[in-house]
Amino acid sequence: MTPPDRPLVALAAISMVQGAALVVYALFDVVEAVRVGITGPAEVSNVPAVILLVVITAAFGVALVWVGLGWWRGRRWARSPFVLAQLIGGFIGVELAQSDGTVERVTGIALVLVALIGLVLSFAPAVNRRLAD
């Protein structure tokens, strides 16, 4: 087994960091719900909604870590879920970048930049060659 090329390592790192961040965010939501209580608009400030948010966020995070392992091993199947995740992250980033708060704006810009880098790298010639092998 040959070591992964640099673009595959970068793609694996992007995917794994994004996945880990989502899992950490899901855990943060659990801690905050226990510590502070469930707050927010009436439509989403109930126990089932918080549980659903945590489950979806954690599942998406675990899936991105799994996709990162696929990139690391040079698996072709990793491209499709990764591209979908980058598109979703980019759309969320665009919305956040238009926010009034500085933290939200910077986070949104970072999300868009990472998504663009991930999309460009996932179709780079070196990645295409490696995935074709």
C-alpha positions in Angstrom: 0.0 0.0 0.0 1.5 3.3 -1.1 1.2 6.4 1.2 -1.6 8.9 0.3 -0.7 11.8 -1.9 -0.7 15.3 -0.4 -4.1 16.3 -1.8 -5.6 13.2 -0.4 -4.0 13.9 3.0 -5.4 17.5 2.8 -8.9 16.2 1.9 -8.8 13.6 4.7 -7.7 16.4 7.2 -10.5 18.7 6.0 -13.1 16.0 6.3 -11.9 14.7 9.7 -11.6 18.2 11.2 -15.1 19.1 10.0 -16.5 15.9 11.4 -14.8 16.3 14.7 -16.1 19.9 15.0 -19.6 18.7 14.4 -19.3 15.9 17.0 -17.9 18.4 19.5 -20.7 20.8 18.7 -23.3 18.1 19.3 -21.7 17.4 22.7 -21.7 21.1 23.4 -25.4 21.3 22.7 -26.0 18.4 25.2 -23.9 20.1 27.9 -25.6 23.5 27.3 -29.1 21.9 27.3 -28.3 20.3 30.7 -26.5 23.3 32.1 -28.7 26.2 31.0 -31.8 24.5 29.8 -33.5 24.5 26.5 -33.9 28.0 25.1 -34.9 29.5 21.9 -38.0 29.8 19.7 -41.0 27.7 20.8 -40.8 25.6 17.7 -37.3 24.2 18.6 -37.1 24.7 22.3 -38.3 21.3 23.3 -36.6 18.1 24.2 -37.4 16.1 21.0 -36.1 19.0 18.9 -32.8 19.2 20.9 -32.4 15.4 20.7 -33.0 15.4 17.0 -30.5 18.3 16.5 -27.8 16.4 18.5 -28.4 13.1 16.7 -28.3 14.7 13.3 -25.2 16.8 14.0 -23.3 13.9 15.6 -24.3 11.5 12.8 -23.1 14.0 10.2 -19.9 14.5 12.1 -19.2 10.8 12.4 -20.0 10.4 8.7 -17.4 13.1 7.8 -14.8 11.3 9.8 -15.6 8.1 8.0 -15.3 10.0 4.7 -11.9 11.3 5.8 -10.7 7.8 6.3 -12.0 7.0 2.8 -9.9 9.9 1.4 -6.9 8.7 3.4 -7.2 5.2 1.9 -7.8 6.6 -1.6 -11.3 5.4 -2.0 -13.4 6.7 -4.9 -16.6 6.6 -2.9 -15.3 9.4 -0.5 -15.7 12.1 -3.2 -19.5 12.2 -3.5 -20.4 12.6 0.2 -17.5 15.0 0.7 -18.7 17.2 -2.2 -22.2 17.2 -0.8 -20.9 18.1 2.7 -18.8 21.0 1.2 -21.8 22.3 -0.7 -23.9 22.2 2.5 -21.1 23.8 4.5 -20.6 26.5 1.8 -24.3 27.4 1.8 -24.3 27.6 5.6 -21.1 29.7 5.4 -22.7 32.2 2.9 -25.6 32.7 5.3 -23.3 33.2 8.3 -21.1 35.5 6.4 -24.0 37.9 5.9 -24.7 38.0 9.7 -24.3 41.1 11.8 -22.1 39.5 14.4 -18.3 39.4 13.9 -17.9 35.9 15.1 -20.7 34.6 12.8 -19.3 36.5 9.9 -15.7 35.2 10.4 -17.0 31.7 10.9 -19.1 31.9 7.7 -16.1 33.2 5.7 -14.0 30.4 7.0 -16.6 27.8 6.2 -16.9 29.1 2.6 -13.1 29.2 2.1 -12.6 25.6 3.5 -15.5 24.4 1.3 -14.0 25.9 -1.8 -10.6 24.5 -1.1 -12.1 21.1 -0.5 -14.1 21.2 -3.7 -11.1 22.3 -5.8 -8.9 19.6 -4.2 -11.5 16.9 -4.6 -11.3 17.3 -8.4 -7.6 18.0 -8.7 -5.7 16.0 -11.3 -3.5 14.3 -8.7 -6.7 13.1 -6.9 -8.3 11.9 -10.1 -5.2 9.9 -11.0 -5.0 8.4 -7.6 -8.6 7.5 -7.5 -8.4 5.9 -10.9 -5.7 3.5 -9.8 
